[in-house]
């Protein structure tokens, strides 16, 4: 026998009405989630225009804007090793209108190089997605009689205090990696810091310094003409644009210092709604699966690594201790 509600509704009709009322009650939340973005989006790049990070940000903005239905403006806010632009994002309204496309320098490494930062990257930013990982090559001047990693290590040990290595700045991987090699081999190598990679490569080609870690994009053209010799690549995998060049790990240099790599990643203000973070992450992942996008990123010497926020966080937590140890061992400080 069918039971009847006092107002004359059968149980079945009452359940239908209750379900419908619940669905109506959820409409504002569903609309709020599906309504993003409802205004233009800004990608803050904490470096000057024209660099690799800026190029990646503009590539993403160009392709994502039509999919999201809002214009995306790339805002270059260079200065202080990426701190100024990253801090701007950390303090921005967490409404899904502001993201940063940045390097591991400003998102991870700076917290170990500076005793005081205006933001805490692990508390004030929400990781959205890695976009690419950025291994570098170890290059030497042709006068260095080393063809592989083990020969180079033997050379710097045998020529203690006679070898110089360059970097594109104090606290850069080129500095930290070179300092680690110097200490681990008791080589007492001299570090020469430059204002940018171009000047460093110019002196490496000229023989003023003997070795340096450098971007594949910067070093490969000079290696192709014989003005530099490439010894190996950092990270766990060979580079797509240098498939014949073995990793340093393959050559026996298996310390974390040679296996970690920097990255280009996207982050948002910490309290950005999770559904917005997830949506942007999915769009970046889908975009990076497109062959033309992958080809453009690979041509820059990067490896595509678009990921979920969870995977990004896992990689971050895994690599942070290794970066912290490298900085401490080098004695680098930018305060």
C-alpha positions as CSV (number, residue, x, y, z in Angstrom):
1,X,0.0,0.0,0.0
2,X,1.4,3.4,-1.0
3,X,1.9,5.8,1.9
4,X,0.7,9.3,1.6
5,X,2.3,12.5,2.8
6,X,0.0,14.8,4.8
7,X,0.0,17.3,1.9
8,X,-1.3,14.6,-0.4
9,X,2.0,13.6,-2.0
10,X,2.9,10.0,-2.4
11,X,6.2,8.8,-1.1
12,X,7.6,8.5,-4.6
13,X,6.4,12.0,-5.6
14,X,7.8,13.4,-2.3
15,X,11.3,11.9,-3.1
16,X,11.2,13.3,-6.6
17,X,10.3,16.8,-5.2
18,X,13.1,16.6,-2.6
19,X,15.7,15.6,-5.2
20,X,14.6,18.4,-7.4
21,X,14.8,20.9,-4.6
22,X,18.3,19.6,-3.8
23,X,19.4,20.0,-7.4
24,X,18.1,23.5,-7.4
25,X,19.9,24.3,-4.2
26,X,23.2,23.2,-5.9
27,X,22.7,25.4,-8.9
28,X,24.5,28.5,-7.6
29,X,27.6,26.5,-6.7
30,X,27.6,24.6,-10.1
31,X,27.1,27.9,-11.9
32,X,30.0,29.5,-9.9
33,X,32.3,26.7,-10.9
34,X,31.2,26.5,-14.6
35,X,31.2,30.3,-14.9
36,X,35.0,30.6,-14.7
37,X,36.6,32.5,-16.2
38,X,34.3,35.5,-16.3
39,X,37.0,38.1,-16.8
40,X,40.4,38.4,-18.5
41,X,43.3,36.3,-17.1
42,X,46.8,37.5,-16.4
43,X,49.9,35.3,-16.7
44,X,52.6,37.0,-14.7
45,X,56.1,36.0,-15.9
46,X,58.7,37.1,-13.2
47,X,61.4,37.7,-15.8
48,X,62.0,40.0,-18.7
49,X,60.4,39.5,-22.1
50,X,62.2,37.4,-24.7
51,X,63.4,34.6,-22.4
52,X,62.4,31.0,-22.5
53,X,59.8,31.3,-19.8
54,X,58.3,34.3,-21.5
55,X,58.1,32.3,-24.8
56,X,56.4,29.4,-23.1
57,X,53.9,31.7,-21.3
58,X,53.0,33.4,-24.6
59,X,52.6,30.1,-26.3
60,X,50.2,28.9,-23.6
61,X,48.2,32.2,-23.5
62,X,47.8,32.2,-27.3
63,X,46.3,28.7,-27.3
64,X,44.4,28.8,-24.0
65,X,42.5,32.1,-24.6
66,X,40.2,30.7,-27.3
67,X,39.5,27.6,-25.2
68,X,38.7,29.5,-22.0
69,X,36.8,32.3,-23.8
70,X,38.7,35.1,-22.2
71,X,41.8,37.1,-23.3
72,X,45.0,36.2,-21.5
73,X,47.6,38.9,-21.0
74,X,51.2,38.1,-20.4
75,X,52.6,40.5,-17.8
76,X,56.4,40.6,-17.6
77,X,57.5,41.6,-14.1
78,X,61.2,40.9,-14.0
79,X,63.6,41.7,-11.2
80,X,65.3,40.3,-8.1
81,X,65.7,36.8,-9.5
82,X,62.0,36.4,-10.1
83,X,60.9,37.5,-6.6
84,X,59.0,40.6,-7.6
85,X,56.6,39.0,-10.1
86,X,56.1,35.9,-8.0
87,X,55.3,37.9,-4.9
88,X,52.7,39.8,-7.0
89,X,50.9,36.6,-7.7
90,X,51.2,35.3,-4.2
91,X,49.4,38.5,-3.0
92,X,46.9,38.6,-5.9
93,X,43.2,38.0,-5.4
94,X,42.6,34.2,-5.5
95,X,39.8,34.4,-8.0
96,X,41.3,32.6,-10.9
97,X,42.3,35.7,-12.8
98,X,46.0,35.6,-12.0
99,X,48.6,32.9,-12.5
100,X,52.4,32.8,-12.8
101,X,54.4,31.0,-15.4
102,X,57.8,30.8,-13.8
103,X,61.0,28.8,-13.4
104,X,61.9,26.6,-10.5
105,X,64.2,29.5,-9.4
106,X,61.3,31.6,-8.2
107,X,58.9,28.8,-7.3
108,X,61.3,26.6,-5.4
109,X,65.0,27.5,-5.2
110,X,64.8,31.1,-4.0
111,X,63.5,30.0,-0.6
112,X,66.9,28.5,0.1
113,X,69.0,31.3,-1.4
114,X,67.3,34.1,0.6
115,X,66.8,34.1,4.3
116,X,63.9,36.4,3.9
117,X,61.4,36.3,1.0
118,X,58.3,38.4,0.8
119,X,56.3,35.2,0.1
120,X,56.5,31.6,1.1
121,X,56.2,29.5,-2.0
122,X,54.9,26.5,-0.1
123,X,52.2,28.4,1.7
124,X,51.3,31.3,-0.6
125,X,51.1,29.6,-3.9
126,X,48.9,26.8,-5.3
127,X,50.8,24.6,-7.8
128,X,48.8,24.2,-11.0
129,X,50.9,22.2,-13.4
130,X,54.5,21.7,-14.5
131,X,54.7,22.6,-18.1
132,X,58.2,21.5,-19.0
133,X,61.4,20.3,-17.3
134,X,64.6,22.0,-18.3
135,X,67.7,19.8,-18.2
136,X,71.0,21.5,-19.1
137,X,74.2,20.3,-20.8
138,X,77.7,20.2,-19.4
139,X,79.9,21.8,-22.0
140,X,83.7,22.3,-22.2
141,X,86.1,24.3,-24.3
142,X,87.7,22.1,-27.0
143,X,91.1,22.6,-25.3
144,X,89.9,20.4,-22.4
145,X,91.1,16.8,-23.3
146,X,87.9,15.1,-22.0
147,X,85.3,13.4,-24.2
148,X,83.1,12.0,-21.5
149,X,82.1,12.6,-17.9
150,X,84.7,10.4,-16.2
151,X,87.5,11.9,-18.3
152,X,86.3,15.3,-17.2
153,X,86.3,14.4,-13.6
154,X,89.8,13.0,-13.9
155,X,90.9,16.2,-15.6
156,X,89.6,18.6,-12.9
157,X,91.1,16.5,-10.2
158,X,94.5,16.4,-11.9
159,X,94.4,20.2,-12.6
160,X,93.4,21.4,-9.1
161,X,93.0,25.2,-8.9
162,X,93.6,25.5,-12.7
163,X,90.0,25.1,-14.0
164,X,87.4,27.8,-14.1
165,X,83.6,27.2,-14.6
166,X,81.0,29.8,-15.5
167,X,77.4,30.4,-14.6
168,X,74.6,32.8,-15.5
169,X,74.5,34.0,-11.9
170,X,75.0,33.1,-8.3
171,X,72.5,30.5,-7.2
172,X,71.8,29.4,-10.7
173,X,72.1,25.6,-11.5
174,X,75.2,26.4,-13.4
175,X,76.7,27.7,-10.2
176,X,75.4,25.1,-7.9
177,X,76.3,22.2,-10.2
178,X,79.8,23.5,-10.8
179,X,80.4,24.1,-7.1
180,X,79.2,20.5,-6.3
181,X,81.7,19.1,-8.9
182,X,84.5,21.2,-7.5
183,X,83.9,20.1,-3.9
184,X,83.3,16.5,-4.7
185,X,86.4,16.2,-6.8
186,X,88.6,18.4,-4.5
187,X,89.3,20.4,-7.6
188,X,89.2,23.9,-6.2
189,X,87.7,25.3,-9.4
190,X,87.1,29.0,-9.8
191,X,83.6,30.2,-10.3
192,X,82.9,33.1,-12.7
193,X,79.4,34.5,-12.5
194,X,78.0,36.3,-15.6
195,X,75.0,38.5,-16.1
196,X,73.2,36.0,-18.3
197,X,74.1,32.9,-20.3
198,X,75.1,34.7,-23.5
199,X,78.1,36.3,-21.9
200,X,79.0,33.1,-20.2
201,X,79.0,31.1,-23.5
202,X,81.0,33.9,-25.2
203,X,83.8,33.4,-22.7
204,X,83.5,29.7,-22.8
205,X,84.0,29.7,-26.6
206,X,86.9,32.1,-26.2
207,X,88.6,29.9,-23.6
208,X,88.5,32.3,-20.7
209,X,86.7,29.6,-18.8
210,X,87.0,25.9,-19.3
211,X,83.6,24.5,-18.6
212,X,80.0,25.4,-17.8
213,X,76.5,24.0,-17.5
214,X,74.3,25.7,-20.2
215,X,71.0,25.4,-21.9
216,X,70.9,23.1,-24.9
217,X,69.4,25.9,-26.9
218,X,72.4,28.1,-26.2
219,X,75.2,25.5,-26.4
220,X,74.1,23.2,-29.2
221,X,74.8,25.6,-32.1
222,X,78.3,26.1,-30.9
223,X,78.8,22.4,-30.4
224,X,77.6,21.8,-33.9
225,X,80.4,24.0,-35.3
226,X,83.0,22.5,-33.0
227,X,83.5,25.6,-30.8
228,X,82.3,23.6,-27.8
229,X,82.2,20.0,-26.8
230,X,79.2,18.6,-25.0
231,X,79.9,16.1,-22.2
232,X,76.5,15.1,-21.0
233,X,73.0,16.2,-19.9
234,X,71.5,16.5,-16.4
235,X,68.4,14.7,-15.4
236,X,67.2,11.1,-15.9
237,X,66.4,11.1,-19.6
238,X,68.3,12.2,-22.8
239,X,67.1,15.3,-24.5
240,X,64.9,15.0,-27.6
241,X,67.0,17.5,-29.4
242,X,70.3,15.8,-28.4
243,X,69.3,12.1,-28.5
244,X,72.9,10.9,-28.9
245,X,74.2,12.8,-25.8
246,X,74.1,10.5,-22.8
247,X,73.0,11.8,-19.4
248,X,75.6,12.3,-16.7
249,X,73.8,9.7,-14.7
250,X,74.4,7.2,-17.5
251,X,78.1,8.0,-17.3
252,X,78.3,7.2,-13.6
253,X,77.5,10.7,-12.1
254,X,74.5,9.5,-10.2
255,X,74.5,12.0,-7.3
256,X,71.3,14.1,-6.9
257,X,73.2,17.2,-8.0
258,X,73.3,15.9,-11.5
259,X,69.9,14.2,-11.6
260,X,67.6,17.0,-10.6
261,X,66.4,19.4,-13.2
262,X,64.7,22.8,-13.2
263,X,61.2,23.3,-14.5
264,X,58.8,25.7,-16.0
265,X,55.6,25.6,-14.1
266,X,52.3,27.4,-13.4
267,X,51.0,28.4,-10.0
268,X,48.2,30.5,-8.6
269,X,47.5,32.4,-5.4
270,X,47.2,29.9,-2.6
271,X,43.4,30.2,-1.9
272,X,42.4,29.9,-5.6
273,X,39.4,27.5,-5.6
274,X,40.5,24.0,-6.3
275,X,38.0,23.5,-9.1
276,X,39.7,26.5,-11.0
277,X,43.2,25.1,-10.3
278,X,42.1,21.7,-11.6
279,X,40.4,23.1,-14.7
280,X,43.5,25.2,-15.7
281,X,45.7,22.2,-15.1
282,X,43.5,20.0,-17.4
283,X,43.6,22.6,-20.1
284,X,47.4,22.9,-19.9
285,X,47.8,19.1,-20.1
286,X,45.5,18.9,-23.1
287,X,47.3,21.7,-24.8
288,X,50.7,20.1,-24.2
289,X,49.5,16.9,-25.8
290,X,49.1,18.6,-29.2
291,X,52.0,17.7,-31.5
292,X,52.7,21.3,-32.6
293,X,52.9,22.5,-29.0
294,X,55.2,19.7,-28.0
295,X,57.4,20.3,-30.9
296,X,57.8,24.0,-30.1
297,X,58.6,23.2,-26.4
298,X,61.1,20.5,-27.4
299,X,62.8,22.8,-29.8
300,X,63.6,25.1,-26.9
301,X,65.6,22.3,-25.3
302,X,62.9,21.4,-22.8
303,X,60.9,18.2,-22.2
304,X,57.1,18.4,-22.0
305,X,56.0,17.6,-18.4
306,X,52.5,18.9,-18.1
307,X,51.0,17.4,-15.0
308,X,48.2,17.4,-12.4
309,X,48.5,19.7,-9.4
310,X,49.0,16.5,-7.3
311,X,51.8,15.2,-9.5
312,X,53.5,18.7,-9.5
313,X,53.3,18.8,-5.7
314,X,54.9,15.3,-5.5
315,X,57.8,16.3,-7.8
316,X,58.2,19.5,-5.8
317,X,58.5,17.7,-2.5
318,X,60.8,15.1,-3.9
319,X,63.3,17.7,-5.4
320,X,63.2,20.4,-2.7
321,X,65.6,18.7,-0.3
322,X,68.1,18.1,-3.1
323,X,68.0,21.8,-4.1
324,X,68.3,22.9,-0.5
325,X,71.4,20.7,0.0
326,X,73.0,22.0,-3.2
327,X,72.5,25.6,-2.1
328,X,73.9,24.9,1.4
329,X,76.9,23.0,0.1
330,X,77.7,25.8,-2.3
331,X,77.5,28.5,0.3
332,X,75.4,30.6,-2.1
333,X,73.4,33.4,-0.6
334,X,71.6,36.3,-2.3
335,X,70.6,38.3,0.8
